Amino acid sequence: MMAKYKIEIKKSAVKEISKLPQKELIKILSEIKLLANNPRPFGAIKLSGDDKFRLRVGNYRILYQIFDEKLIVIIVKVGHRKDVYNKTN
């Protein structure tokens, strides 16, 4: 069995998550939890020219970074697919 990854969520992403509709919030939080066991699930795509991964949850996207050497997944951004790629930090 693989070691569990620690999930960290950037302050800005916490703010984005808190604004989500209740129905989406539940789905997104459960997807984020699953990343602790498998940070590269089926459907996760590495963004080209970036060290981030993208996970689709309905019309929303979770952008995150994986640090294998420290077993950490950092949630960088969560948002609607039409907004999430703009001004990515």
C-alpha distance (Angstrom), angle and dihedral (degrees) to the residues before:
residue distance angle dihedral
M1 . . .
M2 3.77 . .
A3 3.77 120.9 .
K4 3.78 115.1 -101.4
Y5 3.77 117.5 -104.9
K6 3.78 121.1 -133.3
I7 3.81 113.0 -122.5
E8 3.79 118.5 -139.4
I9 3.79 122.9 -179.3
K10 3.79 120.8 -157.0
K11 3.81 115.5 -124.1
S12 3.80 91.0 -115.3
A13 3.81 90.6 53.1
V14 3.83 91.2 49.1
K15 3.80 87.2 55.9
E16 3.82 91.0 50.0
I17 3.81 91.9 47.7
S18 3.81 92.0 50.3
K19 3.83 90.1 58.8
L20 3.81 95.1 53.8
P21 3.81 122.5 112.9
Q22 3.82 110.4 -98.2
K23 3.81 94.3 -112.6
E24 3.81 93.0 52.7
L25 3.79 92.4 41.4
I26 3.81 92.6 61.7
K27 3.82 92.7 48.7
I28 3.80 93.8 46.1
L29 3.80 94.9 47.4
S30 3.79 91.7 50.4
E31 3.83 90.3 49.9
I32 3.81 90.2 50.0
K33 3.81 89.9 50.8
L34 3.81 90.6 52.7
L35 3.81 90.4 56.4
A36 3.82 88.2 71.4
N37 3.81 89.2 69.1
N38 3.78 98.2 34.8
P39 3.81 118.0 14.5
R40 3.81 91.0 -177.1
P41 3.81 104.1 49.8
F42 3.78 123.3 170.8
G43 3.79 107.4 -74.7
A44 3.80 96.2 27.8
I45 3.78 109.5 127.1
K46 3.78 128.0 -160.6
L47 3.78 108.7 -129.1
S48 3.79 112.3 -122.1
G49 3.78 114.9 -113.2
D50 3.78 90.7 11.3
D51 3.78 137.8 83.0
K52 3.79 92.1 -130.4
F53 3.78 132.7 101.7
R54 3.77 126.8 -144.5
L55 3.77 127.4 -144.4
R56 3.80 122.8 -169.5
V57 3.79 119.5 -138.6
G58 3.79 106.4 175.0
N59 3.80 107.0 -65.0
Y60 3.79 91.3 -17.3
R61 3.78 131.1 86.8
I62 3.78 132.1 -150.5
L63 3.81 113.6 -154.3
Y64 3.77 115.2 -163.7
Q65 3.78 145.7 159.4
I66 3.79 127.0 -132.1
F67 3.79 123.4 -146.1
D68 3.80 103.8 -171.4
E69 3.79 95.3 179.2
K70 3.83 90.6 58.8
L71 3.83 96.3 30.7
I72 3.79 91.5 -124.7
V73 3.79 131.0 140.1
I74 3.80 114.6 -164.7
I75 3.80 117.8 -160.3
V76 3.80 103.9 -143.8
K77 3.78 103.8 175.0
V78 3.79 139.6 1.5
G79 3.76 121.9 -171.5
H80 3.76 151.7 118.8
R81 3.79 112.6 -57.1
K82 3.79 92.7 -114.5
D83 3.83 92.8 55.8
V84 3.79 106.6 29.0
Y85 3.81 98.8 82.9
N86 3.80 95.5 50.6
K87 3.80 117.0 102.2
T88 3.80 94.7 -8.2
N89 3.81 110.9 -170.6
